[in-house]
Amino acid sequence: MEKMPKVIPNHLYDPKWIALKKEIQKRDRGECQLIPVLTAREFLIWRKNPGVLSRGVDPAHVFPKGLYPSLKYELDNVWTINRFSHDCLDNCKDPVTGEDITKEERDNWWKRIIGIETYEKLLALI
């Protein structure tokens, strides 16, 4: 059986995205920006999620790029988050427990991660 060629996502060739990722890496030092805002209790709960420590980190959009294309390349809209919590926030789930949360609760997590001032600045750009 013939193997299908591996498909590489278009954004990996996007020069603006590549440049933005470098800026994010420099600002966040390649570290999850959620972890420092967790309480000790939250951290212990988060750490028990399956695979959470082995999945790495990647850039996460506060305001999704599909819904807010004008913010796709906005540095303050993209933050380094661990993959488990990134998936959770993208799907309205608690980034610590993985349980369902409301949009307002998700927004509150982002305010906690990036700060209310930065969050409000982003809202003003919408």
N, C-alpha and C positions, 0 to 999 in steps of 0.2 A: 504494500500500500504506500502511495506517495505521500510524503509529509507536506503539510501546508506551510507556506512561508510564514514566519513570525511577523505579525503586524505591529508596527511601531506607531504609537499615538502621534498625531500631528503636532501637538504642543511641544514635543521633544525637539522639534526642528524650528520652533518659533524663536527668533532672536530676541524679541522683547521678553518672552517668558524666561529664556535662559539668563538674560541680564537681571531680571527681577529676582530669580532664584538666587543669584549670587549676592544681591543686596540683602535678601532675607537671611541667607546663610551668615553673612557678616553681622547683621543686627542681632540675630538670635543665637549665634555661635553654634548652630546645628543642634540646639537643645530644645526639648519640648517646653513650650511656654505655659502649659497647663500646670505642670508639676509644682513650680514655685508658689502657686496660689492655693494649692490644696492644704487643708488642715492635715495634721498627722493621722487622724482617724480616716479621712477621705483617702489619703495616700495608701493606707493599709488595705482598704476596700478595693481601690483601683488596682493595686498590685496583684490581687488574687484572681483577676480576670484571666481566662485562658489565653496564653500567647501574647499577653500585653507587653511583656518585656522583650520579646523576640521580633516584634513586627516593625521596629524602627520608627522614624519620624518622617514627615513630609509637609509641604506647604498646604495650609488650609485657608480657604476663603471665608471670611466672616459673613459677608453678603455674597451668596453664590454667584459665580460668574455667568451662569445660564440665565438667571433672573436679573442680574445687574451687570451687563456686559461693560458698562462704562467704568466699573470698578475692578475689572479683571486684572489690570496692571497697576493698581493703586497699592503702593507698598504697605500702607496702614491697614489694608483689607486682607493681607495675606500673612499668616503667622505659622511658625513651625510648631506642629502638634504631633503627638504620638499617633500612629495609625489607628489604633483601637478607638481612641477618643475622637479622632477626626471622623471616622465612620459614624460614630454615635452622634456627634453634633450635626453631621449632614443629614441624619435620619431622625432628628428630634428625639434623641435618646440621651440620657444622662451620661456624660463622659467619664464618670467614675463607676457607676453601677451597670450601665447599659440598659436601664429601665426607661420606658416611655416617659417623655416630658412634653410640656406644651411649648409652643413657639416662644412665648414670653420667658419661660424658664431657660430655653436655649439662648435667647438673647441675653439673659442675665449671666449665663456662663461666659459668653463672649465679653460682656462688660467687665467681668471679673478678670478674665485673661488679659485683655488689651487695655483696660482702664476705661472709665466712663467718658473721660475727655476725648480720647481717640475714637470711641464708639460714636459719640455725638458728632464729631468731625465727619465721620463717614456718613452718618445720617444726613448731614447737611449737603453732601455731594449727590445724594440720590434725587 
